[in-house]
Amino acid sequence: MALFGAFQLVLSMIPNFDRLWWLSLVAAVMSFSYSSIGLGLSIGKTIEKGFVSGTISGYAASSSTEKTWLVFQALGNIAFAYSFSMILIEIQDTLKSPPSENKTMKKASLLGIAVTTSYYMSVGCIGYAALGNDAPGDLLTGFGFHNPYWLIDIGNICIAVHLIGAYQVFCQPLFAFIEAWAVQKWPKSEVINHDYRIPLPFSKTFKLNLFKLLWRAAFVVFTTIVAMLLPFFNDIVGLLGALGFWPLTVYYPISMHISQTGLKKWTRKWVALQALNMGCLLISFVAALGSVAGIVIDLKKYAPFQMG
């Protein structure tokens, strides 16, 4: 995790979001690659065993309360897979026209959601068929002691590269937002507004801003320490998914659509949208509860900064 944070310290100095297109592409390819490896290993293991593991009711928890928390946490994990909305506008801003950016983005979103849903559902279902109730949060770790070792190693490398790229794709818009706010708040501050030009060999002059350097470095260090203190993969992913899903993926787009189209209250479409809105709010709420409960349970048996 410390090494991951060191990578992010360097990459976080990339000045603009639109220069990350190559990093986003690499992250997408890596995601498809390790998912395909997990899917292939799951299919192979299921065929090798000759039967499907697991049960219709899923993981056999020790109590109905634990089962409920795990179901809620799983909802947060699923919601996290659809958290792209927080960078959707930033991505749309980098598109060229014609055709208009919103039409291109609408087609891309529809295709992306369809592919993501079908592919991840396949990985999840077939992975469970292969490993049953022993299926871990990170599917590839379930094949840790099976051949081919080299293929699992490639999959884990793809995961690392994907996370390095994904961190930047999600954090760069946040960096830009805070920095724009700081410029507006303190327009005469030399620390915030002055750029130092640093000549680089075989490259253009690099503009170094002291505020950007300190703020981005502090953010990366903080998130790295938090990750080291709370290395609970499914719990944290579930909590992040729950917190970001409803307000950014559901409430904001629905509110914008109603405002933009002038949709009248109590029409059939308005009622349907509000029902979707409230349903997703409920999902986010219970997912957050389940994830927090999981973190509390894990903290009882975890010592910070210790392996194993």
N, C-alpha and C positions, 0 to 999 in steps of 0.2 A: 504493500500500500504506500509506503514511503517512496519507493521507486516510481510508482504511478504518479504520486504527487510531484516528484521532481520533473517528470515528463510534462506535466500540466503547467508547471511554472514557466517552462520554455515556450510551450505552445500558446499560453495565455497572452503572450506579448504580440501575437499576430494582431495587427491594428484593426482590421475591418472584417465584418462577417462575410462580405461577398468574396473574400479571398479564401474562404474555407470550402469552396465547392469540391475541390479535390479530396479534402479530408472527409467530407460528408459521403462522397462516392466510395472511398475506401471503406468507411464504416459500414455502409450498406452492403458492400460485397462481402465483408467479413461476417456480418450478421447472417447473410444467406448461406455462407460457407459452413459456419459451425452448426447452424440449424440443419443443413443438409447432412452433415456428418452424424449428428445426433439421430436424425430420422433414419439414415441408412443403417446405423448400428442397431437401432431399435427394431427395424424390420428383420435384420439378420438374426438377432437374438430370439425374436418371437418365432421365426421359422426353425431355428436350431432347437428350441424347446419343444415345439410342436403343439403348444397350447397358449392361451391368452391368460396372463397373470392379472391379479387384481379382482375387484368385485364391483358390482353396480353401485354400491353405497360408498365406495372409495376407501380412504385410509381409516383403519379401525382405531379410533381414539379411545383413550382410557375412560372418558365420560362424555355425556351428551354436551356438557358445557364446553369442554375442549374441542369437540367436534364443531360446535357452533362457531367458536372463535376462529378455527382453521378455515371454515367455509367463508367467513367474513374476510379473513386475510387473503384468501384466494381471489375474492372479488377485487381487492385492491391490486393484486398482481396483474390481473387481467386488464384493469383500468390503466395501469402504467404502460401497457403496450399501445395505448391509444392517446398518449400524452403529447403527440406531435403538434397539437394545436397551439402551444405556447410559442412555437417558432414558425408557424404557418405564414403569418403576415410578413415576417422577416424574409422567408424564402420567396414569397410572392413578389416582394419588392425587388428581388434580383432578376426576375423574369423579363424577357424582352417582348415587345409588342410591335405589330400585330401577330397573332390574335390577342385580344385583351387578356391581361394577366389573370383576372378572376375566372375567365372561362378555362384557361389553361390549368389553373390551380384546382378548379372544380373537377376536371377530368383526372388530374393527377391524384387528388385526394380519394376519389372514388376507386380508382385502380389500386392505389396503395392500400386502402382499407380492405378491399376484396382479397388482395394477395396476402396481406398480413394475417387476416382472419383465417383464411383457408389453410395457409401454411403452418401457422402456429397451432391451430387446432389439430392438424395432422400430427405435428411433432408431439404435442401434449398427449393425445389419445394413444398413439402408437408407442410412445415412450412409456406410458402407464401399462399398456399391454405387455411390454417387454419386461419391465421391472416390478410392476405391481405396487404394493404398498411400501416397498423399499425405494421407490423412485425419489431421488433427492431434489432439492430446489434447483440446483445446477445439474441438468440431465447428464452431462458428460462425466461427472464424477461418479455416476452409477456404473460406468464401464471401466473404472480405474484399474481393475485387475484382470482385464480381458484383452486378448489380442484383437486387432493390431494396435500395439502401444503407440506406434508412430502416428497413426491416424488420430488418436485421441490427443496426442501432443499438438498436432496441427490445429485441431479444433480449439484447444485451450489458447494457443497463440492467437487464433482469429478472435476469440473472445476478448483477449487483452487489447488487441489493436482496435477492435470495435468500440470498447469502452473508452479508450483514449480519445478517439475521434468524437464519440457521442458526447463526452463531457464538454468539449469545446463547442460543438454545435448548439448545445443547450445553454452554455454559460456566456457565449459571446453576446447574444442579445441583452442579457442582464448587465454585462459590462458596459455596453453602449448606452443603456438606459440610465444607469447610475452616473456615468461620465457626462452625459448630456444634461442631466439634472444638476450636477455640480457646476458645470459651466454657466448655466442659467442662474444658479444661486449665488455664485461668487465670480462674476464676469471679469473682475480686475485682479484676481489672484494669479500671481505669476507661477505658483506651484501647479495650479490646475490648468492654466492656459498656455504656458510656454513649452515649446518643443525644442529639445536639444538634438541637433543633427550630428549623427555619428557615421562617418564614412566606413563602408564595408568593402572588402576586396571582392571583385567579380560580382558586384551587386550595386543596387541603388543605395543612396544615403538613407540610413535608418533613422526615423524620427522617434526620439525617446522623450516621453512625457513623465515627469516625476510622479504626479498623482496617479496616473494609470499604472505605473510600475508598482507603487506601494499598495494601491487598492487591490489590484488583481493578485499580487503576491499574497497579501493578507487573506484574501478570499480562498485561494487555493490551499494555503497552509491550514486555515480553519476547517475547510471541508475534509482535508486529509486527516486531521486529528480526530474529527468526529467519526470518520469512517473507521479509524483504528480503534476508537473507543467502543463503537457499536457495529461490529462486523456481522450483523444478522441479515443475511441477504434477503430472504423472503419477507421478513418483517419490515425492513426499511423500504424495499421496493413497494410493498403493499401500502405503507403509509404515504410515500410520495405519490403513488398512483391515486390514492383516495383524496389527498389534498388538492391535487392538480386537475383531477378529472372533471368534476362537476362545474366549478367556476369557469374554467378556461375552455373545456371541450364541449360543454352543453349550455350553461347559462349565458355566457357572453355571445356565442353565435346566434342563439335563439333570440336574445334581446335585440341584437343588431338587425336580425332579419325582420322582426316585428316592427321595429322603428323605421327601417328603410322602406318597407312595403306598405306601411300605414295600416297594418292588419288590425281590424276592429275586434274588440273584446267579445267573447262568448260566441264567436263564429266557430264552425266545426274545426277549422284548421287551428285557430287560436287555442281551443280547448285541447286538441291533440298535442300541440307543442308544449303547453303547460303541464299536461299529464306526463309527457316525456321528461320535462324539466324536473318535476317533483319526484318521479321515479328514480332518476339518476342521482338526485340529491340524497335520497334514502340509501341508495347503493354506496355512495361516497361516505355517508355517515357510518354505516355499519362496517364498511371496509376499514375505516380509520379506527374504529373501536377494536376490531379484530387484530389489526396490526399493532396497536398500542399494547393490547393484552399480551401478544406474542413477545414484544420487546420486554415487558415487565417480567414475564416468565423466564426468558433467556438471561436477563440480568441477575436473576437469583443464583444461577449456576455458572457465571462467567467472571473471570478475573481480567481486568484491562491489561492490554499489551503483553499477553501471554499466549503462546501457541498451544493448541490442544485443549 
